[in-house]
């Protein structure tokens, strides 16, 4: 059985990271930008490890130079997402790649993204919302103008605030100023942690940034007390199994090699609320269909498990009540 047509809710994607390689190559050709070194011979993205992945990601982003490029990007991403049954998607977007942290420029980029999102909602039945995201390895000072952009544009399309990028740069508390700004504005919060930094990074993120969701979070499995804390607090983990296996994320001091070694089932069995997402799907050779199929194949998840998964994701989503009700109806059509 394939789960391609099953309606799905996805909470953890990066807009630029969802860009099909052919789309980025096309932009590079239009603008005479030589980024041929970031592609394999078969046209897929080429990188050696996580740090090199970040470099390739940012090289791809050099082709995205204005609001019109982000309109086209958003449209291409949503067409691909909709083809895999996604009816609601949240995506991380960063002012660093959209106007360099200038609020006026950021508004223009957002308007282009929202136009494409509105068209996809009308034509494809998929709703997109944006989560403004600090790029961690750009440093704590760079997080402050990002937070300003987030606060100034919170509402409707922009539904939350978070942090992604190089997890091992600094400690969570170094970015508390930006998260405090967003929290005071009423923004829901998420942060990547526990992909590389183990349980201590997850614990510090919960303590110092007081987030509602944790991106990845799989390192928590190493500490049973932390797992209990997560269960009791009701924090949801945005788990990306295919990404974790592809990048060989760190769990128990070693890289994940196989789907069967992934801790998502153990976390779920312990009572942790988990969702499933693709992260940067073309970079990791995955889709939401692949994620569902592999979970079924590896852990014997059934349609009932995936319905529960969708409901968990919808409950954790940063959208407003009207959007949540619309998405719930879409999930009922399966």
C-alpha positions in Angstrom: 0.0 0.0 0.0 1.1 3.6 -0.7 0.0 6.5 1.4 0.4 9.1 -1.3 -3.2 10.1 -1.5 -3.9 10.2 2.3 -4.4 13.8 3.5 -1.4 14.9 5.6 -0.4 17.7 8.0 3.3 18.7 7.9 4.8 21.1 10.4 8.6 21.0 9.9 9.9 22.2 6.5 12.2 24.9 5.3 10.9 26.8 2.4 14.2 27.2 0.5 15.1 23.6 1.5 12.0 22.4 -0.3 13.2 23.9 -3.6 13.4 21.3 -6.3 17.0 21.1 -7.7 15.7 21.8 -11.2 14.0 25.0 -10.0 17.3 26.3 -8.4 19.3 25.3 -11.5 16.8 27.2 -13.6 17.1 30.4 -11.5 20.9 30.1 -11.6 20.9 29.9 -15.4 18.5 32.9 -15.7 20.8 35.0 -13.5 24.2 33.6 -14.8 25.1 32.3 -11.4 27.6 29.4 -11.4 26.5 27.0 -8.6 27.1 23.9 -10.6 29.3 22.5 -7.8 26.3 22.0 -5.6 24.8 19.3 -7.8 25.5 15.7 -8.5 25.7 14.3 -12.0 22.1 13.1 -11.7 21.0 16.7 -10.8 20.4 16.1 -7.1 22.0 18.3 -4.4 25.6 17.2 -3.5 27.1 17.5 -0.1 29.4 15.5 2.3 27.9 16.1 5.8 25.7 18.3 7.8 28.0 21.3 7.8 28.6 21.0 4.1 24.8 20.7 3.7 24.4 24.1 5.3 26.9 25.6 2.8 25.1 24.0 -0.2 21.8 25.2 1.2 23.0 28.8 1.4 24.6 28.6 -2.1 21.3 27.5 -3.5 19.7 30.5 -1.7 21.9 32.9 -3.7 19.7 32.4 -6.7 16.7 33.7 -4.7 17.2 37.4 -5.1 13.8 39.1 -4.9 10.1 38.7 -4.0 9.2 37.4 -7.5 11.7 34.5 -6.9 10.1 33.7 -3.6 6.6 33.8 -5.3 7.9 31.2 -7.8 9.6 29.2 -5.1 6.5 29.0 -2.9 4.3 28.0 -5.9 6.8 25.2 -6.9 7.0 23.9 -3.4 3.3 23.8 -2.8 2.6 22.0 -6.1 5.0 19.3 -5.0 3.6 19.1 -1.5 0.0 18.9 -2.7 1.0 16.0 -5.0 1.8 14.0 -1.8 -1.5 14.7 -0.1 -0.4 17.5 2.2 -3.4 19.7 3.1 -1.6 21.9 5.6 2.1 22.8 5.8 4.1 25.1 8.0 7.4 26.3 6.7 10.4 28.1 8.2 11.2 31.4 6.5 14.0 33.7 7.4 14.4 37.5 6.9 18.1 36.8 6.5 17.4 35.3 3.0 14.6 37.9 2.3 15.9 41.4 2.6 18.7 40.9 5.1 16.6 41.6 8.1 15.1 44.9 6.8 11.4 45.0 7.9 10.3 46.9 4.8 12.0 44.5 2.4 10.8 41.6 4.5 7.2 42.7 4.0 7.6 42.7 0.2 9.0 39.1 0.3 6.2 38.0 2.5 3.5 39.5 0.3 4.9 37.5 -2.6 4.9 34.3 -0.6 1.4 34.9 0.6 0.1 35.5 -2.9 1.5 32.2 -4.0 0.1 30.5 -0.9 -3.4 32.0 -1.5 -3.4 30.7 -5.0 -2.3 27.2 -3.9 -5.0 27.2 -1.2 -7.6 28.1 -3.9 -6.4 25.8 -6.6 -4.8 22.9 -4.8 -6.5 22.7 -1.4 -3.2 23.2 0.6 -2.8 25.8 3.2 0.7 27.2 4.0 1.7 29.2 7.0 5.2 30.7 7.8 7.3 30.5 10.9 9.9 33.2 11.1 13.2 31.5 11.8 16.5 32.6 13.3 19.6 31.1 11.6 21.5 29.9 14.6 25.0 29.8 13.1 24.6 33.5 12.1 25.0 34.2 15.8 22.9 35.8 18.6 23.2 39.4 17.4 21.7 38.5 14.0 18.7 36.9 15.8 17.5 40.3 17.1 16.6 41.9 13.7 15.0 38.6 12.7 12.8 38.8 15.9 11.9 42.4 15.0 10.8 41.3 11.5 8.7 38.5 13.1 7.0 40.7 15.6 6.2 43.3 13.0 4.6 40.8 10.7 2.9 38.4 13.1 -0.6 37.4 12.1 -2.4 35.7 9.2 0.5 34.2 7.2 3.2 34.4 9.9 2.0 32.2 12.7 5.1 31.6 14.8 8.8 32.1 15.6 11.7 29.6 15.8 15.4 28.8 15.3 17.1 26.5 12.8 20.7 26.1 11.5 23.8 24.8 13.1 22.6 23.4 16.4 26.1 23.3 18.0 26.7 27.1 17.6 26.3 28.7 21.1 23.8 27.6 23.7 20.0 28.2 23.6 20.2 30.9 26.3 22.3 33.0 24.0 19.2 33.5 21.8 16.8 34.2 24.7 16.5 37.9 23.8 15.0 37.2 20.4 12.7 34.5 21.8 11.5 36.8 24.6 10.6 39.4 22.0 8.5 37.0 20.1 6.9 35.5 23.2 5.9 39.0 24.4 4.2 39.6 21.1 2.2 36.5 21.6 4.0 34.3 19.1 4.1 30.5 19.5 7.6 29.2 19.6 9.6 26.3 18.2 13.4 25.5 18.1 15.6 22.8 16.5 17.3 20.8 19.3 18.4 17.3 19.8 19.4 16.5 16.3 23.0 16.8 17.1 23.3 18.2 20.7 21.8 15.3 22.6 19.4 15.5 25.6 21.2 18.5 27.2 20.5 20.7 24.2 16.8 19.7 24.4 16.7 20.3 28.1 18.3 23.7 27.8 16.0 24.7 24.9 13.0 23.9 27.0 14.3 25.7 30.0 15.9 28.8 28.4 13.6 29.4 25.4 10.3 28.1 26.8 9.2 26.7 23.4 5.9 25.0 22.5 7.5 22.7 20.0 10.9 21.1 19.5 12.3 20.5 16.0 13.7 17.0 15.8 14.2 16.4 19.5 15.3 12.8 19.1 18.3 13.1 21.4 15.8 13.3 24.3 15.5 9.5 24.1 18.9 9.3 25.9 17.4 10.7 29.1 14.3 9.0 30.6 13.7 11.9 33.0 13.7 14.4 30.1 11.3 12.2 28.2 9.0 12.2 31.2 9.3 16.0 31.4 8.4 16.4 27.7 5.4 14.1 28.2 4.2 16.0 31.3 4.7 19.5 29.7 2.8 18.5 26.6 5.6 19.7 24.3 5.3 18.2 20.8 8.4 17.0 18.8 8.5 17.7 15.1 10.3 14.5 14.1 11.9 14.1 10.6 12.9 10.5 10.4 14.1 10.4 6.8 16.2 13.5 7.3 17.7 12.1 10.5 18.7 8.8 8.9 20.0 10.5 5.7 22.2 12.9 7.7 23.1 10.2 10.4 21.9 12.4 13.2 23.4 11.8 16.6 21.7 9.5 19.0 23.5 7.7 21.9 26.8 9.1 20.6 26.6 7.7 17.1 25.0 8.4 13.8 21.7 6.8 12.9 22.3 4.3 10.1 18.9 2.7 9.6 15.2 3.5 9.9 14.9 0.7 12.4 17.3 2.5 14.8 15.3 5.7 14.8 13.8 6.4 18.2 10.4 7.8 17.0 8.6 4.6 18.0 10.2 4.6 21.5 9.3 8.2 22.0 5.7 7.6 20.9 5.5 4.5 23.2 6.7 6.7 26.1 3.8 9.0 25.5 5.6 11.8 23.7 3.5 13.7 21.2 5.3 13.3 17.8 4.7 14.6 14.3 6.4 13.6 11.1 7.8 15.9 8.5 10.3 15.9 5.6 12.5 18.9 6.7 14.3 19.6 3.4 12.9 16.8 1.1 14.9 17.1 -2.1 18.1 17.4 -0.1 17.3 14.1 1.7 15.7 12.2 -1.1 12.3 11.9 0.6 8.7 13.0 0.5 5.8 12.7 2.9 4.6 9.7 1.0 8.0 8.1 1.6 8.0 9.0 5.3 4.5 7.3 5.8 5.5 4.3 3.7 8.8 3.8 5.6 7.0 4.1 9.0 4.5 1.5 7.9 7.2 -0.8 6.7 9.6 -0.3 9.6 7.3 0.0 12.6 4.1 -1.5 11.3 2.2 1.8 11.5 -1.3 1.6 10.2 -3.9 4.1 8.8 -5.1 4.5 12.4 -1.6 5.5 13.5 -1.4 8.0 10.7 -4.8 9.5 11.5 -3.6 10.0 15.1 -0.3 11.5 13.7 -2.3 14.0 11.6 -4.5 15.0 14.6 -1.4 15.4 16.8 0.1 17.7 14.1 -3.1 19.7 13.7 -3.4 20.2 17.4 0.2 21.4 17.6 0.0 23.6 14.5 0.4 27.4 15.0 -2.6 28.3 12.9 -5.7 30.1 14.0 -9.0 28.3 14.9 -10.7 28.9 11.5 -7.8 27.5 9.6 -7.6 24.5 12.0 -11.3 23.8 11.4 -10.8 24.0 7.6 -7.9 21.6 7.7 -9.8 19.2 10.0 -12.5 19.0 7.3 -9.9 18.2 4.7 -8.6 15.3 6.9 -12.1 13.9 7.2 -12.4 13.5 3.4 -9.9 10.5 3.4 
